[in-house]
């Protein structure tokens, strides 16, 4: 007998994620309850029960302080709201692909469209989907039901209709339904939400059933996807539905030369192995296939099947040794487990001793078993990536913000690792401004969205800028809520132009006009501030409609006129520099920003024709301030009065002698 095991057999991403979540919570010592059976597999449920996980039918049955786990099928929105009101912690293991359907039906309903769901209305997943619908919604489980029930739904073929499918719905039945939907409804939107893993599993089972003499379909009786596999296989060949090896009878395989084995998404690898061993015992009626007639060949086939099952099998290990190039791990087997550095992390610059320490526990994937050397090569990176890829795909749809570490700066962008998956972020999407250096991101934690996914090549493209823009928008909204003229802020000079300086006030920019940078005339803002300078500014004006903010920088107390008022009252003698000549007098600079007029009659103590007869440009002269008009910003100076005062003083001194 030749035995062929489907490559897709066993846990799917969603089920594995849910079971792992329960195991991790139990390992952390938490009291765990699951809302309904976490998996449609009695053996796994029994194992989790012995570890301490309890099953409750209603959220209110969970003890106070416990952790209530929502299984991968998801729950109606109202159930989640009930949980949130209880004194329990909630761990949501809803499969990302199911959560995506929840978002779709809610949005389609809000748009006034009727939602149709291809799936079993009694199944928990479909009940959860119906519980997220925001408008009229109906479920059908086959093309026949779709045709028969449509008349009772109460809407016409011209109505706006949106259609989704249960993630485990039969692919073949879905194709039949699509033909009817497109024919009956003229305004229909179709969302193909059958899980890709389900489609692959059914396609592989169909292909195997067409070439095998018999098929074994393994899985729980309550498992929808396993039931679909059974329906697919029995159309082509003799098919046995079993929950475990104990349900397999030798009489079912008399004369079978080519046997195919597949399993539903809720079937653990241990049950598939158990069935393989049982088939070895059934083969030709012997207990030990290695000693039976023709046993060598069967033993080889069995070993080959087990090898294919062992490869990519998940194991739990404990770190027992660390070297610069690999980590030694005990996985509870006679072989020595090791994880090469390249299989430990996606970061090429990482060091083993910085990533793990002796005693650390981790989930790993078996890459290769070498019985001759007694070693097992393991990978943490690939298991993380396998877990993370579906979440990355789901994140593209939901636009969820992810967190990752930038591990490389490459040509045209950077590489960030999140959930064990390498995500390329182009330079144009890596920073808030194209001029910002990419090297500054290396080894930094960044937040980004997935903007593109290539499923066939398993590549993802992300955007940091998208998140930064949202953050800036949020900060801008908060700013405008409280902004008012005169309010002061600390900011950083972001850029300079010929007409002013732009200042980052914390997510929103304002501008200091060049005239507001200094009380004295300047040719360029760089004479006062530079990019990166911290400045204290205040709001001079707000344009809510255009979103523009005018900032003030120079202070009133620094005004030259305030300095003049404080330090240079009328009667003060100053040294002033001649800066201008006119026919009626000369202008002399008292302090930067203030020039005073020396009238031609006040330049000398005798009559002159023009200022140039006595003064020259740039000459420093002593003069007395005779008048200040603060309203008109005018100052009068007199050299003559100072000369006359000096002359009177000298005459008085001579008379005294």
SVG drawing of the C-alpha trace seen along z (x, -y; Angstrom):
<svg xmlns="http://www.w3.org/2000/svg" viewBox="-41 -136 82 148">
<polyline fill="none" stroke="black" stroke-width="0.4" points="0.0,0.0 1.3,-3.4 0.4,-6.2 0.2,-9.8 -0.3,-12.6 -1.7,-15.9 0.8,-18.7 -1.9,-21.0 -3.2,-18.6 -3.4,-19.9 -3.7,-23.1 -4.5,-26.2 -3.1,-29.6 -6.3,-30.7 -6.7,-27.5 -3.0,-27.3 -3.0,-30.9 -6.0,-30.2 -4.6,-27.0 -1.2,-28.6 -2.9,-31.6 -4.6,-29.3 -1.4,-27.3 0.6,-30.5 -2.0,-31.9 -2.0,-28.6 1.8,-28.6 1.7,-32.0 -0.4,-30.7 -3.7,-32.4 -7.1,-31.0 -8.4,-30.4 -11.9,-29.9 -12.8,-29.6 -16.1,-30.8 -17.2,-27.6 -14.7,-24.8 -11.5,-26.5 -11.1,-23.8 -13.3,-21.1 -11.0,-18.3 -11.8,-16.2 -8.2,-15.1 -6.9,-18.7 -9.8,-19.9 -9.2,-17.1 -5.5,-18.0 -6.2,-21.7 -8.8,-20.7 -6.2,-18.7 -3.9,-21.7 -6.7,-23.8 -8.7,-25.4 -12.4,-25.4 -15.2,-25.8 -18.1,-28.2 -21.2,-28.6 -21.9,-32.2 -19.5,-35.0 -21.2,-35.5 -20.1,-32.0 -16.4,-33.0 -15.2,-33.5 -14.2,-37.1 -10.5,-37.7 -10.2,-34.9 -9.1,-35.3 -11.9,-34.6 -10.6,-33.5 -12.7,-34.3 -12.1,-31.4 -11.1,-31.8 -14.7,-31.8 -15.3,-35.2 -18.4,-36.4 -21.3,-38.8 -20.6,-42.4 -23.1,-42.3 -21.3,-39.4 -18.0,-41.3 -19.8,-44.2 -21.1,-41.9 -17.6,-40.6 -16.2,-44.1 -18.7,-44.8 -17.6,-41.8 -14.8,-41.6 -12.7,-39.4 -9.8,-39.9 -10.5,-39.1 -8.1,-37.4 -9.4,-37.7 -8.3,-34.8 -10.7,-35.7 -9.0,-34.7 -7.9,-37.9 -9.7,-36.6 -12.9,-36.3 -12.4,-39.7 -12.0,-41.1 -15.5,-39.7 -16.9,-41.4 -15.5,-44.8 -16.9,-44.2 -20.5,-43.3 -20.6,-46.2 -19.5,-48.7 -21.7,-47.3 -24.7,-47.5 -23.9,-51.2 -24.0,-51.9 -27.5,-50.6 -26.7,-47.3 -28.3,-43.9 -25.7,-41.4 -25.8,-37.7 -23.6,-35.2 -22.7,-31.9 -22.4,-29.5 -24.2,-27.4 -26.4,-29.8 -26.0,-27.5 -22.2,-27.6 -20.5,-29.9 -18.5,-31.8 -21.7,-32.6 -23.5,-33.6 -20.6,-36.0 -20.7,-37.5 -24.5,-38.0 -23.8,-39.7 -21.7,-42.4 -24.2,-43.2 -25.6,-46.7 -28.5,-46.2 -30.6,-43.4 -28.6,-40.1 -29.4,-36.6 -27.4,-33.3 -27.6,-30.4 -25.7,-27.1 -25.9,-26.0 -26.8,-27.1 -30.1,-25.3 -30.9,-27.3 -29.9,-30.5 -32.4,-29.9 -35.2,-28.6 -34.9,-31.3 -34.4,-34.3 -38.1,-34.7 -38.7,-35.0 -36.0,-37.6 -38.2,-40.5 -35.9,-42.4 -35.7,-42.5 -33.0,-41.7 -32.2,-45.4 -31.4,-45.9 -27.9,-46.7 -26.5,-43.3 -23.1,-42.4 -22.0,-38.8 -19.4,-37.2 -18.6,-33.6 -17.8,-31.6 -14.0,-31.1 -14.5,-27.3 -17.3,-27.3 -17.0,-24.7 -15.1,-26.2 -17.1,-24.1 -20.4,-25.2 -19.2,-28.9 -18.7,-28.7 -22.2,-27.5 -23.6,-30.3 -21.6,-32.9 -23.3,-32.0 -26.7,-32.4 -25.8,-35.6 -24.5,-37.3 -27.6,-36.1 -30.2,-37.2 -28.8,-40.5 -27.8,-43.4 -26.2,-45.4 -24.1,-42.9 -20.7,-43.2 -18.9,-39.9 -16.2,-39.5 -14.4,-36.1 -13.6,-35.6 -13.0,-31.8 -9.7,-31.4 -6.9,-30.7 -5.8,-27.8 -9.3,-26.3 -9.2,-26.6 -5.8,-25.0 -6.8,-22.2 -10.0,-21.4 -8.2,-21.6 -5.4,-19.2 -8.0,-16.8 -9.9,-16.8 -6.8,-16.1 -5.7,-13.2 -9.2,-11.7 -9.1,-11.4 -5.9,-9.3 -6.2,-7.3 -8.1,-4.1 -9.4,-5.4 -9.1,-8.5 -9.1,-9.1 -10.3,-12.5 -9.3,-13.3 -11.0,-15.8 -13.7,-16.6 -17.3,-15.7 -18.3,-19.4 -15.6,-20.8 -17.1,-22.5 -14.0,-22.5 -13.4,-18.8 -16.9,-18.0 -16.3,-19.9 -13.2,-17.8 -15.2,-14.7 -17.9,-15.9 -15.1,-16.7 -13.3,-13.3 -16.3,-11.0 -17.4,-12.3 -14.4,-10.6 -13.4,-7.6 -14.2,-5.6 -13.7,-7.9 -13.5,-7.3 -14.3,-10.1 -12.4,-9.6 -11.7,-11.7 -8.8,-9.4 -6.9,-6.2 -9.3,-4.3 -12.1,-4.8 -10.2,-3.2 -11.2,0.4 -8.9,2.8 -12.0,3.9 -12.3,0.5 -9.0,0.9 -9.0,4.4 -7.5,4.2 -6.5,0.6 -3.1,0.0 -2.9,-3.8 -4.3,-5.5 -4.6,-9.3 -4.8,-11.0 -5.9,-14.6 -7.0,-16.4 -9.1,-19.4 -7.8,-22.7 -8.5,-21.6 -6.5,-18.3 -3.2,-18.3 -0.1,-16.6 -0.1,-14.0 -3.4,-12.5 -2.1,-12.3 1.0,-10.5 -1.1,-8.1 -3.2,-7.2 0.0,-6.6 1.2,-4.1 -2.2,-2.5 -2.1,-2.0 1.3,-0.4 -0.3,2.1 -3.3,2.7 -1.1,3.2 -1.2,6.9 -2.6,7.6 0.7,7.4 1.7,5.4 5.2,4.5 5.6,3.3 9.4,3.7 9.1,7.5 6.2,8.1 6.5,9.5 7.2,6.5 7.5,4.6 10.8,3.0 9.1,1.1 6.2,0.1 8.5,-0.9 10.3,-3.2 7.0,-4.7 5.9,-5.1 9.2,-6.7 8.9,-9.0 5.4,-10.1 6.6,-10.7 9.5,-12.7 7.2,-14.9 5.1,-15.3 8.0,-16.0 9.4,-18.7 7.6,-22.0 6.3,-20.5 6.1,-22.9 7.9,-22.0 8.5,-23.7 12.1,-24.0 14.3,-25.4 17.6,-27.1 20.4,-25.0 23.4,-26.5 24.5,-29.6 27.4,-30.1 28.2,-33.0 26.6,-31.2 23.8,-29.1 21.5,-28.3 21.3,-24.8 17.8,-23.8 16.2,-20.9 13.0,-19.9 12.3,-16.7 13.7,-14.3 16.8,-12.2 18.2,-14.3 20.1,-17.5 18.2,-20.6 20.0,-23.7 18.9,-27.0 21.4,-28.7 21.6,-32.5 20.1,-33.0 17.1,-30.9 16.8,-32.7 16.2,-36.2 15.8,-38.2 18.3,-40.8 21.7,-40.2 23.5,-42.3 22.0,-40.5 24.0,-38.5 22.8,-35.3 23.6,-36.2 21.6,-39.5 18.5,-37.6 18.3,-34.7 19.6,-33.5 19.9,-30.1 16.4,-28.8 14.4,-30.8 11.5,-28.9 10.4,-29.3 8.2,-27.7 10.3,-26.4 9.8,-24.8 11.6,-21.5 13.7,-22.3 15.7,-19.1 16.3,-15.9 19.7,-14.1 19.3,-10.7 22.9,-9.7 24.3,-12.8 21.4,-12.8 20.6,-16.5 17.5,-18.5 17.9,-21.8 15.2,-24.2 13.9,-27.7 12.3,-30.4 12.4,-33.0 10.3,-30.9 7.7,-30.0 7.4,-33.7 7.2,-34.5 4.6,-31.8 2.5,-33.1 3.1,-36.7 2.5,-36.5 -1.3,-36.0 -1.4,-38.8 0.5,-41.0 -2.0,-40.1 -4.9,-40.9 -3.2,-44.2 -3.2,-45.4 -7.0,-45.1 -7.5,-46.6 -4.8,-49.2 -3.7,-48.3 -0.7,-50.1 2.2,-47.6 5.4,-48.1 8.7,-46.8 12.5,-47.3 14.5,-48.6 17.2,-46.1 18.7,-47.2 19.1,-50.3 19.1,-49.1 19.0,-50.7 15.8,-52.7 14.6,-52.3 14.8,-50.3 13.8,-46.8 11.7,-46.5 10.9,-43.3 7.6,-42.8 6.0,-39.5 9.0,-37.7 8.3,-39.1 10.6,-41.4 8.8,-44.4 10.3,-46.8 9.7,-50.4 10.6,-52.7 12.6,-55.8 9.6,-57.9 7.5,-56.2 10.1,-55.9 10.3,-59.5 8.1,-62.5 10.3,-64.5 12.2,-63.1 15.3,-64.9 15.4,-63.1 18.3,-60.6 17.4,-56.9 20.4,-55.9 18.8,-57.6 16.2,-54.8 18.6,-51.9 17.9,-49.7 15.0,-52.0 11.5,-50.9 9.1,-52.3 5.3,-52.2 4.0,-51.7 1.1,-50.4 1.1,-47.7 0.3,-49.4 1.0,-46.5 1.2,-42.7 2.4,-40.2 1.0,-36.9 2.7,-34.8 6.2,-36.1 5.3,-36.6 6.5,-40.2 5.1,-43.2 5.6,-47.0 5.0,-49.3 4.7,-53.1 6.0,-54.9 5.0,-58.3 1.3,-57.2 1.4,-56.8 3.4,-60.0 0.8,-61.9 -2.0,-60.6 -0.2,-61.5 0.5,-65.0 -3.2,-65.4 -4.3,-64.3 -1.8,-66.7 -3.0,-69.5 -6.6,-68.9 -5.7,-69.2 -3.6,-72.3 -6.5,-74.1 -8.9,-73.2 -6.8,-75.3 -4.9,-77.8 -5.5,-81.5 -3.6,-84.7 -1.0,-85.5 -0.5,-81.9 3.2,-81.0 4.9,-77.9 8.4,-76.3 9.2,-75.1 12.1,-74.0 13.1,-75.8 12.3,-73.4 13.3,-75.3 14.2,-78.8 13.1,-80.8 14.0,-84.2 10.8,-85.6 10.8,-83.8 11.4,-80.8 9.0,-77.8 8.8,-76.4 7.5,-73.0 5.2,-73.5 4.8,-69.8 3.1,-68.3 2.0,-71.5 4.1,-74.3 3.8,-78.1 5.8,-80.8 7.8,-83.7 7.9,-86.4 11.4,-87.9 10.1,-91.2 9.2,-89.5 12.6,-88.0 14.4,-91.1 13.7,-94.8 16.5,-95.7 16.4,-95.2 17.9,-91.9 18.5,-90.5 17.9,-86.8 16.4,-84.8 19.7,-83.0 21.1,-86.2 18.9,-85.4 18.1,-81.7 19.2,-78.4 17.5,-75.1 17.3,-73.0 17.3,-76.0 14.9,-75.9 12.8,-79.1 10.1,-80.6 7.3,-82.1 3.8,-83.4 0.8,-83.3 0.3,-86.6 -2.4,-85.5 -4.6,-82.4 -6.2,-81.6 -8.5,-78.7 -9.8,-78.4 -6.4,-78.1 -4.8,-76.4 -2.0,-79.0 -0.3,-80.2 1.6,-83.5 4.2,-83.6 5.9,-86.4 9.4,-86.0 10.8,-89.5 9.6,-90.7 8.1,-94.1 10.6,-94.5 13.4,-94.1 12.1,-96.9 14.7,-99.7 12.0,-102.2 11.5,-100.4 15.3,-100.5 15.3,-104.2 12.5,-104.9 14.3,-103.1 17.9,-104.1 17.9,-107.4 15.4,-110.0 15.3,-113.5 18.4,-115.4 20.7,-112.4 24.0,-112.9 24.7,-110.2 27.4,-109.2 25.7,-108.8 26.9,-107.7 26.0,-109.8 24.1,-107.4 22.4,-109.8 22.4,-113.4 19.6,-115.5 19.2,-119.2 17.5,-119.9 19.9,-117.9 21.7,-114.7 20.4,-111.4 22.5,-109.7 22.1,-106.2 21.6,-106.4 21.2,-102.6 20.5,-99.8 17.0,-100.4 16.7,-104.1 18.0,-107.0 17.7,-110.6 17.5,-113.8 20.0,-116.5 18.4,-119.5 20.8,-121.7 20.2,-124.5 21.4,-122.1 24.6,-120.8 26.9,-123.8 26.9,-126.9 27.1,-129.0 25.2,-129.1 26.1,-126.4 24.8,-125.9 24.6,-122.2 25.3,-119.3 28.3,-118.2 30.0,-121.4 30.6,-120.0 29.7,-116.3 30.8,-113.2 29.1,-109.8 30.1,-107.4 31.4,-110.1 30.7,-109.6 29.4,-112.8 28.2,-113.7 24.7,-115.1 21.9,-115.7 18.4,-114.2 16.1,-117.2 12.8,-115.5 11.2,-112.0 7.9,-111.4 7.1,-107.8 3.8,-107.7 5.4,-108.8 8.8,-107.2 10.8,-110.3 13.9,-111.6 15.5,-115.0 19.2,-115.5 21.3,-118.7 25.0,-119.1 24.6,-122.9 22.9,-122.7 25.7,-120.6 28.3,-123.0 26.5,-126.0 26.1,-124.2 29.8,-123.4 30.7,-127.0 28.5,-128.4 30.1,-126.0 33.6,-127.1 32.5,-130.8 31.1,-130.1 34.3,-128.4 36.5,-131.4 34.2,-133.9 34.6,-131.9 38.4,-132.2"/>
</svg>
